Amino acid sequence: MNSPSLPTFEDVRLAAARLDGVANRTPCVTSRSLDAACGCRVVLKCENFQRGGAFKFRGAYNLLAQLDAPQRERGVVAFSSGNHAQGVALAAQLLGIPATIVMPRDAPAVKLAATREYGAEILLYDREASNRESLAQDLCAERGAALVPPFEDARIVAGAGTAALELVEESGPLDAIVVPVGGGGLMGGTAIAARGMDSRIAVYGVEPGAGDDMRRSLARGEIVAIAVPQTIADGLRTTAPGPITFALAREHARAVVTVSDDELRAAVRFAFERLKMVVEPSGAAPIAALMFRKIPELIGMRAGVVVSGGNVDAALFSEMIS
């Protein structure tokens, strides 16, 4: 079996050039209260302020911008529980490309609504009974459309890495960068960008305890698939990493740790009360890992954190902060 084609630091640089003036250059934020809670100096890269409310716009636009004219006319198909859906829908709208998104029926209402508002066609499915990737591939075959996967594509990974590129450029020296892990695209892109800027930066991933497919895969040395995770972190409910993201994690990740849903709730609440930010549970995973000392070697160090998104239903958010 051939090894997957992995993105390079130059790919991240080229993605940054494509995104220049299109994606938001999101702020880097520090807080003494957060430092005290985590026992280290923390710099937050706030992708909850990105277009579409999450870092996913970066990879989606980077991929769509590289399609040729005939492929743009035939359109694109993606599958996602929300943030990738919004990122693809928005990128497609900006580039004038028809987009269809395969989304689970239990996707957050705010993410479904935003995806529709960006002009995408939505195909709903039952995540317990159907395979979203198979549905998307069937649509691509039927329409001649291009598949835009949520993480298993070098262009998606390179686009995601631009967030870390900006973080390192703006924050000054970092000992580590901590990111949430769903399929692993953000961690892979972050590792490529961080190592390209400063090879001493360690990269850590954070998964929900119920959805630790990347942690299990790294421990076993091969891709491990799990059942659909039952967690409030809807953006991290993947069942297995892909060959590209697993290869990058094996090569670059220092470790992947897990947090509980209660720890995610506490991090979401802290971000709202002390940082005055709305962060979705998936985006709060790295904050939770630092607050609850899941990475003890970072105590006293300087850590960057990619807050991956802020798209959360008002009802769920109210429940978590009350």
Secondary structure, DSSP 8 states (H G I E B T S, - for coil): --------HHHHHHHHHHHTTTS----EE--HHHHHHHTSEEEEEEGGGSGGGBTHHHHHHHHHTTS-HHHHHH-EEEE-SSHHHHHHHHHHHHHT--EEEEEETTS-HHHHHHHHHTT-EEEEE-TTTS-HHHHHHHHHHHHT-EEE-SSSSHHHHHHHHHHHHHHHHHH---SEEEEE-SSSHHHHHHHHHHHHH-TT-EEEEEEEGGG-HHHHHHHHTS---------S-GGG--S---HHHHHHHHHHEEEEEEE-HHHHHHHHHHHHHHH-----HHHHHHHHHHHTTSSGGGTTSEEEEEE-B----HHHHHHHH-
